[in-house]
Structure formats: structure tokens, C-alpha cells
Amino acid sequence: MEEKLKYPFLSSFLTLFFCISATSIAPHNSQTQTLLLRTLPNPPTLSWPESTISGSDPEPDPFSLSVHLNHIDALSPNKTPSQLFHLRLLRDGARVKTLNSLAAATNQTRPTNTGSGFSSSVVSGLSQGSGEYFTRLGVGTPPKYLYIVLDTGSDVVWLQCKPCTKCYSQTDQIFDPSKSKTFAGIPCSSPLCRRLDSPGCNTKNNLCQYQVSYGDGSFTVGDFSIETLTFRRAEVPRVALGCGHDNEGLFVGAAGLLGLGRGGLSFPTQTGTRFNNKFSYCLTDRTASAKPSSVVFGDSAVSRTARFTPLVKNPKLDTFYYVELLGFSVGGAPVRGISASLFRLDSTGNGGVIIDSGTSVTRLTRPGYVALRDAFRVGASHLKRASEFSLFDTCYDLSGLSEVKVPTVVLHFRGADVSLPASNYLIPVDNDGTFCFAFAGTMSGLSIVGNIQQQGFRVVFDLAGSRVGFAPRGCA
């Protein structure tokens, strides 16, 4: 009699155990999700509350600030969605090429300064044409509001200045430092000047000069200076920036660049004491949301729902945000053929994975990409295939449909699993119903997590904690 009572108890216990296990695992092991099919977005409309602040607005928090971001497409309102997407892919290719050039240059000896002018150019950042998001900032006192590109792949802050030896066409009038009460040059002997990769010195006035060169041949040269920046009503004094008098190359529309990299002269590093070495951004999916993209500096930048992964330091290059990518899951199953060693940053500064705001399409080392792509193709075998499109080799004809089921895709970082919305990896490439898998392979050792995959997440850069976090649905 006792044995008959034991078995029902054991059976009930096992049933309860498996129910609990299934409940805890199922949310992370979902095999498919629904993709709502949308067309390519029209150019966004420029809207800048930052430049129309009224006196009745509350006083800003001195230790936190937030501004709206807009996509670079807003500066081309007369182009069609297809033309804009084509230009985006062209910029993307140039961006990746330059990132790879900068990463490859880590093993080369930096040029030395001759004491007057510049010894040679240093690849240090990206051309403004490759920057994908910009905001409107006040420069000087009184503030002159200008369009400025924000870029996690650059360090030096710079803008075009009068008088121009040569300046490219920009939307706003060019900044005139002589009309600002807070503009000041930096002496050649200053420690700030020596923090430049390749500082120069104007021997006529003993003031520091900077030069930033880009992989596409673009460059900016001028005076390295101190100036006040204004974010809405929040003033940030004594920011070291380049006042460029000779700016040549593929620069488009905006007045300059706000470097958000990890280096010593980037805006987050310069303002680390005030904003506690923290910032975050959220980039909206323009095909699905009317909410603005934004960037936040200070403790309020850190989302409570963010999952964090440690930053990895490249001893040869301090600009980029390296993280440790361990692998992927597709359709609830780990992708075979991918190991953490494919994405590891080695002791010489080669390889690794970076988080980048200016790259659109995520690039993975070729073996990792092929394994991920093949796993996705198996999970999406019920969808009608289409021809390759540009850099995308896995595309589908979804014309006539309003929604489809697609396999889930999860990125496994050390300590953080990031489950992507379907619209972050199967994207429209035309208005005829063609959608493509938004990853690409690279023969370079450097892998890059791009902004299409970051859409909708608040990406938190906690430099004080040496970590990067991802908070889903973070643009509210």
C-alpha cells in the first residue's frame, strides 16, 4: 500500500518540476516571432525643441542632460526612400572601411611632432558623411545653435570656424569665435595640447593646433581651443574642441562632430566628473515609431532594465567600445559552429567586437556570419527567397503580405543576452516587398554591432563601471 502511495507522489513531483522548468525556459527559447511588414521610411522632419527653449521652462539638472537626435536622412528631404537607403549603404561601406583602417593602424608606430605644424596625418575617427545621427547644440557665449553629428567611433570634438581657408557647405552659418565671450585658444605647452594624437603649434601665437584625418581622405585642421557648449539650457563650459579653418572632403550638412568615444579627449571623458562617466542613447526604428531618438548624459542615462556586459580594453586603441560576444541563438537554439574565439580581441589589438552608433549593418567575421546566416535560412525556409541585394545575400520576397513569422535571433554577450525584435534583423530594402537579413560578413577580424540591431534599445555606456548595457523598449 505504501509503494502505491509513493509513485503517485513521485509522479506529481516530476510533473510539477517539468512545468516549472518549462515556464522558466520558454520565454528565452521562443522559436519564432511576428514581423509586421513595413516600407522604407520617408525622410524624417527636422524638429528641434532644443533651439526654441522658453524662459518658462524649468531650470535644467546640472548633473544630467538630454537632447533629441535626428537621422542624417533629414538633411536630404528631396530624396526618395530608395535613394536614401542606397546612400545609407554607401555611407555604411565607407564607415566600415575606415573603422577597419583605424583598428589596423593600432600596430603601427604613431608619428612624432616636429614642433611646428604637423608631421603627418593620423587616422582618428570618421568622416562626417559617415555619421548617422546628429543634434542641435549651442556653441559659444551667447550660444550659436548648430547641427552637430554624434559619433561613438571618434574622440575629438570639432566644428568649422571663421575665418575659412577652405570650408564645406553646411546648413547653418559658420561659427565665428571672435563673437564668443568664452572662446579661448590653448597654449602649445598645455597638457591638453599634448593629449592630441599629433599636436601642432602655431609659432606666431604659440597656440595649439589639431588635425583629424579620415580614411576617405577628408580632414579638418585648425586651432585647438576651449569653448562652452549648450544643450537646451544646460551649459557645459570649458570643452576642448577643434576650431577648424581648413575642412576638406566628404563632409555633408552639419557643422561638426561631437566625439563620444572612449579616448581622453572625447566629450564623455572630458565631462566625466559632471556626468559621472555615464551616457546612453536610444535610436528609434523610423519605419515603426514616431518617437524621437535621444541621447542622455548623467546618472539618468542608466536604465533599470538594462542588461550589462563588461567593456573590454584594447591596449592599442582607446576610442572604440569593445565587448565580448560569445555566440548567437536562432529559433531558440544555439548556433553551431560559432565559438567565442571567433570574436576575441587578442593581445596585439586585433579582432574583437565593438558597439558603434555610426555603422548601420552589423558586420561579423566571415565564419561567424556564415553560421548565423545558415541557421536563419533554415528557420526561414517557409519564406519565398529573393535575389541578393547590395551587401545582403539572404533576401525574401514578402510582397502582398502584411506579416510573417520569422525565427528569433539572440546575441549572447558575456553576462547579457540581447533578444532582437524581428524588425532589427529582417528589413525592407525597397518598396516592392523585398526584405533582407540585416547582417553581413567581413574578411576583417573586427566585428561591429551596428545601429539597425540597436534600434529600440537604450544602449547605456557606463564608463565608471566599465560596462555597456542594453534596455529593450528604451526609447519611451
C-alpha positions in Angstrom: 0.0 0.0 0.0 2.8 2.4 0.9 4.6 1.8 -2.5 1.3 2.7 -4.3 1.3 6.0 -2.4 4.9 6.7 -3.2 4.6 6.5 -7.0 1.7 9.0 -7.3 3.7 11.4 -5.2 6.8 11.0 -7.4 4.7 11.4 -10.5 3.2 14.6 -9.2 6.6 15.9 -8.2 8.1 15.3 -11.6 5.1 16.8 -13.3 5.5 20.0 -11.2 9.3 20.1 -11.8 8.9 19.9 -15.6 6.1 22.5 -15.5 8.3 24.9 -13.5 11.3 24.3 -15.8 9.2 24.8 -19.0 7.9 28.1 -17.6 11.3 29.5 -16.8 12.9 28.4 -20.1 10.2 29.1 -22.6 10.5 32.9 -22.7 14.2 32.6 -23.6 13.7 29.8 -26.0 10.9 31.2 -28.2 11.4 29.8 -31.7 9.5 32.4 -33.8 8.1 35.9 -33.6 5.9 38.0 -35.8 7.4 40.6 -38.2 4.9 43.4 -39.3 5.9 44.3 -42.8 6.5 48.0 -43.5 8.0 50.0 -46.3 11.2 52.1 -46.4 10.7 55.3 -44.3 10.3 58.8 -45.8 12.9 61.4 -44.8 12.3 62.5 -41.2 11.1 66.0 -40.5 13.5 68.3 -38.6 12.1 69.2 -35.2 14.3 70.9 -32.6 12.8 71.8 -29.3 16.4 72.4 -28.1 16.6 75.6 -30.1 13.3 77.1 -29.0 13.6 77.0 -25.2 11.3 79.4 -23.5 12.1 81.3 -20.3 9.3 79.5 -18.5 10.9 76.1 -18.8 12.2 74.6 -15.6 15.9 75.0 -14.7 18.0 72.1 -16.1 19.6 69.5 -13.8 23.3 70.5 -13.7 24.3 66.8 -13.5 22.1 65.4 -16.3 21.1 66.4 -19.7 19.1 65.0 -22.6 18.8 66.1 -26.3 16.9 64.7 -29.3 18.7 63.1 -32.1 17.7 63.1 -35.8 18.9 60.8 -38.6 21.2 62.2 -41.3 18.4 61.5 -43.9 16.6 64.6 -42.5 19.2 66.7 -44.3 18.1 65.2 -47.7 14.3 65.9 -47.7 14.0 65.8 -51.5 15.3 62.3 -52.0 13.1 59.2 -52.3 13.2 56.4 -49.6 15.0 54.1 -52.1 17.6 56.8 -52.8 18.1 57.4 -49.1 18.6 53.7 -48.4 21.1 53.4 -51.2 23.1 56.4 -49.8 22.9 54.8 -46.3 24.5 51.6 -47.6 27.2 53.6 -49.4 28.0 55.6 -46.2 28.0 52.3 -44.3 30.6 50.8 -46.5 32.8 53.8 -46.1 32.3 53.8 -42.4 33.3 50.1 -42.0 36.4 50.6 -44.2 37.6 53.5 -42.0 36.9 51.6 -38.8 39.0 48.7 -40.1 41.7 51.1 -41.1 41.8 52.7 -37.7 41.8 49.3 -36.0 44.6 48.0 -38.2 46.7 51.1 -37.5 46.9 50.2 -33.8 50.0 48.2 -34.5 51.8 51.0 -36.4 54.0 53.5 -34.7 52.4 56.9 -34.2 54.1 59.8 -36.0 56.0 62.2 -33.8 55.7 66.0 -33.8 58.4 68.1 -35.3 57.5 71.1 -33.0 55.9 73.3 -35.7 52.8 72.3 -37.7 52.1 68.6 -38.2 54.4 65.7 -39.0 51.7 63.7 -40.8 48.0 62.9 -40.6 46.6 60.5 -38.1 43.5 58.4 -38.8 41.4 59.4 -35.9 37.7 59.0 -36.3 35.2 59.1 -39.1 34.2 61.5 -41.8 31.1 63.4 -41.0 29.4 61.8 -44.0 29.5 58.5 -42.2 27.9 59.9 -39.0 24.2 58.7 -38.9 22.7 60.8 -36.1 23.0 64.5 -35.2 21.6 67.0 -32.8 21.5 70.8 -32.4 23.9 72.3 -29.9 24.7 75.8 -28.8 28.3 76.8 -29.3 29.9 79.8 -27.5 28.5 82.7 -25.5 25.9 83.8 -26.4 25.2 80.3 -27.9 25.1 79.9 -31.6 22.9 76.8 -32.4 24.4 74.4 -35.0 23.8 70.8 -36.3 26.5 68.5 -34.8 27.0 64.8 -35.6 27.4 62.5 -32.6 29.8 59.6 -33.1 30.9 56.8 -30.7 33.8 56.0 -33.2 35.5 59.4 -32.7 37.1 61.2 -29.8 37.9 64.8 -30.9 35.1 67.4 -30.8 35.4 69.9 -33.7 33.4 72.3 -35.8 34.0 74.7 -38.8 35.2 78.1 -37.8 35.7 81.5 -39.4 38.0 82.6 -41.0 37.9 79.8 -43.5 40.9 78.8 -45.6 38.5 76.2 -47.0 35.1 75.2 -45.6 32.5 72.8 -46.9 28.8 73.8 -47.3 26.8 73.5 -44.1 23.2 74.2 -43.2 23.9 76.9 -40.6 26.2 79.9 -40.7 29.8 79.1 -39.9 30.7 79.7 -36.3 32.7 82.9 -35.6 34.8 82.5 -32.5 35.6 86.2 -32.3 31.9 86.8 -31.4 32.0 84.4 -28.4 32.9 85.7 -24.9 34.0 82.2 -23.8 36.3 81.1 -26.7 40.0 80.7 -25.8 43.0 79.2 -27.5 45.1 76.5 -25.8 48.8 77.2 -25.4 51.2 74.8 -27.1 52.7 73.9 -23.7 49.3 72.9 -22.2 48.8 69.2 -21.2 45.6 69.4 -23.2 47.5 70.0 -26.4 49.8 67.1 -25.7 46.8 64.8 -25.4 46.2 65.1 -29.1 47.5 62.2 -31.2 49.5 64.6 -33.4 49.6 68.1 -32.0 50.9 71.1 -33.9 51.9 74.5 -32.8 51.3 77.9 -34.4 54.6 79.6 -33.6 53.2 83.0 -34.4 50.9 83.0 -31.4 52.1 79.9 -29.5 48.7 78.3 -29.7 47.9 74.6 -30.1 46.7 73.2 -33.5 44.9 70.0 -34.2 44.5 67.8 -37.3 42.0 65.0 -37.7 42.2 62.9 -40.9 39.7 60.3 -42.1 40.1 57.1 -44.1 38.3 58.6 -47.1 40.8 61.4 -47.5 38.7 64.0 -45.6 40.4 66.1 -43.0 39.9 69.1 -40.6 42.7 71.4 -39.4 42.6 74.4 -37.1 43.0 75.8 -33.6 42.6 73.5 -30.6 40.5 75.6 -28.2 38.3 75.9 -25.1 34.6 76.8 -25.6 31.2 76.5 -23.9 28.6 74.1 -25.3 24.8 74.4 -24.5 22.4 71.5 -24.5 19.0 73.1 -24.5 19.5 75.4 -21.4 22.3 73.4 -19.8 25.7 75.0 -20.3 28.9 72.8 -20.3 31.9 75.1 -20.0 35.5 74.6 -21.0 35.1 71.8 -23.5 38.3 71.3 -25.5 37.4 71.3 -29.2 38.9 71.8 -32.6 38.0 75.1 -34.4 38.6 74.0 -38.0 39.6 76.6 -40.6 40.6 74.1 -43.3 38.0 71.4 -43.6 38.1 69.3 -46.9 36.4 66.2 -48.1 33.2 64.3 -47.8 31.5 66.4 -45.1 27.8 66.9 -45.5 25.4 69.4 -44.0 26.3 69.5 -40.3 28.7 72.0 -38.7 31.0 69.5 -36.9 31.3 66.4 -34.7 30.8 65.5 -31.1 33.1 62.6 -30.3 31.6 60.1 -28.0 34.4 57.6 -28.0 36.4 56.2 -25.0 39.5 58.3 -25.6 40.9 61.0 -23.4 39.5 64.0 -25.5 36.0 62.7 -26.1 33.0 64.6 -24.7 32.1 61.8 -22.2 35.7 61.7 -20.9 36.1 65.5 -20.7 32.8 65.8 -18.8 33.2 62.6 -16.7 33.2 64.4 -13.3 30.0 66.3 -14.0 28.0 63.5 -15.6 29.6 60.6 -13.6 31.1 59.0 -16.7 27.7 57.8 -18.0 25.7 58.3 -21.1 23.2 56.4 -23.2 21.3 56.7 -26.5 18.2 55.2 -28.0 17.8 55.1 -31.7 14.2 54.6 -32.9 13.1 52.4 -35.8 11.8 55.0 -38.2 9.6 52.5 -40.1 7.6 51.8 -36.9 7.8 54.7 -34.5 7.3 58.5 -34.4 9.2 58.8 -31.1 12.4 60.8 -31.4 15.8 59.3 -30.9 17.7 60.7 -27.9 21.0 60.9 -26.0 21.2 61.3 -22.2 24.3 62.2 -20.1 24.5 61.6 -16.4 23.1 59.1 -13.9 19.6 59.3 -15.5 21.2 57.7 -18.6 21.3 54.3 -16.9 18.1 52.3 -17.4 17.0 50.0 -14.5 16.0 47.3 -17.1 19.4 47.3 -18.9 21.4 44.0 -19.0 25.1 44.8 -18.8 28.2 43.2 -20.4 31.7 44.3 -19.4 33.8 46.5 -21.6 37.0 45.0 -23.0 40.1 47.3 -23.2 42.2 47.3 -26.3 45.7 48.3 -25.2 46.5 49.7 -28.6 43.3 51.7 -29.3 41.2 53.5 -26.6 38.5 55.0 -28.9 36.2 52.0 -29.5 33.8 50.3 -27.2 34.8 46.6 -27.3 32.6 43.9 -25.8 32.8 40.1 -25.6 30.4 38.3 -27.9 30.1 34.6 -27.1 27.6 33.5 -29.8 24.1 33.5 -31.1 20.8 31.6 -30.9 18.4 31.3 -33.8 14.9 29.9 -33.3 15.6 29.2 -29.7 18.7 27.0 -30.4 22.4 27.9 -30.1 24.0 28.4 -33.5 26.5 25.6 -34.2 30.0 26.5 -35.5 30.3 29.7 -33.5 32.6 30.0 -30.6 33.8 33.0 -28.5 37.3 32.7 -30.1 35.9 33.9 -33.4 35.2 37.3 -31.8 38.0 37.6 -29.3 40.2 40.7 -29.1 43.8 39.4 -29.0 46.8 40.8 -27.1 48.0 42.7 -30.2 44.8 44.6 -30.6 43.4 42.6 -33.5 39.9 41.2 -33.8 37.2 41.9 -31.2 33.7 43.2 -31.3 32.7 46.9 -31.0 29.4 48.7 -30.4 29.1 51.5 -32.9 26.4 54.2 -33.4 27.6 55.1 -37.0 27.6 51.7 -38.6 24.2 50.6 -39.8 24.5 46.9 -40.7 26.2 44.6 -38.2 29.4 43.0 -39.6 30.7 39.7 -38.3 33.9 37.8 -39.1 33.1 35.6 -42.1 32.9 32.2 -40.4 30.6 33.6 -37.7 28.4 35.3 -40.2 28.0 32.2 -42.4 27.0 30.1 -39.4 24.4 32.7 -38.3 23.1 33.2 -41.8 22.7 29.5 -42.5 20.8 28.9 -39.2 18.5 31.8 -40.1 17.9 30.4 -43.6 16.8 27.0 -42.1 14.4 28.7 -39.7 13.0 30.9 -42.5 12.8 28.2 -45.1 9.0 28.7 -45.4 9.6 32.2 -46.8 9.9 32.9 -50.5 13.5 33.7 -51.4 14.5 36.7 -53.5 17.7 37.8 -55.2 20.7 39.2 -53.3 20.6 43.0 -52.7 23.8 45.0 -52.3 25.8 43.5 -49.4 22.8 41.3 -48.3 23.0 37.7 -49.5 19.8 36.4 -47.8 16.7 38.2 -49.0 13.0 37.3 -49.3 10.0 38.3 -51.5 7.3 39.2 -49.0 5.2 41.2 -51.4 1.4 41.0 -50.8 1.9 40.0 -47.1 1.2 42.2 -44.0 3.1 40.0 -41.5 5.2 36.9 -41.4 6.6 34.5 -38.7 10.4 34.6 -38.5 12.9 32.7 -36.3 14.1 34.6 -33.2 17.7 35.9 -33.0 19.5 36.4 -29.8 23.0 37.9 -29.3 24.9 36.3 -26.3 27.3 38.8 -24.8 29.1 37.9 -21.6 26.5 38.4 -18.9 23.8 39.8 -21.2 21.5 38.0 -23.7 20.0 40.5 -26.1 16.9 39.3 -27.9 16.3 41.3 -31.1 12.9 42.5 -32.3 12.2 41.0 -35.8 12.4 44.4 -37.4 16.1 44.7 -36.2 17.3 41.8 -38.5 14.8 41.4 -41.4 14.5 44.9 -43.0 12.9 46.3 -46.1 15.4 47.2 -48.9 12.8 48.6 -51.4 9.1 49.3 -51.6 8.3 46.2 -53.6 8.2 43.8 -50.7 11.9 42.7 -50.6 13.3 42.1 -47.1 16.8 41.1 -46.3 18.7 39.6 -43.3 20.4 42.7 -41.9 23.8 41.2 -41.1 26.9 40.9 -43.3 30.2 39.1 -43.3 33.6 40.7 -43.3 37.1 39.4 -44.0 38.4 41.8 -41.4 39.0 40.5 -37.9 36.9 43.4 -36.4 33.2 42.7 -35.9 30.8 45.6 -35.4 27.3 45.7 -33.9 25.5 48.3 -36.0 22.7 50.7 -35.3 20.0 48.7 -37.1 20.4 45.9 -34.5 20.5 48.6 -31.7 17.1 50.2 -32.7 14.6 50.5 -29.9 17.2 49.6 -27.2 18.6 52.2 -24.8 22.3 51.5 -25.1 24.0 52.5 -21.9 27.7 53.4 -21.7 28.7 53.2 -18.0 32.3 54.2 -18.2 32.6 54.4 -14.4 31.5 50.7 -14.2 33.4 49.8 -17.4 30.3 48.2 -18.9 27.7 48.6 -21.7 24.0 47.8 -21.2 21.0 47.1 -23.4 17.5 48.0 -22.2 14.7 46.8 -24.5 11.9 49.3 -25.4 14.1 52.1 -24.2 13.0 55.0 -26.3 9.9 55.9 -24.4 
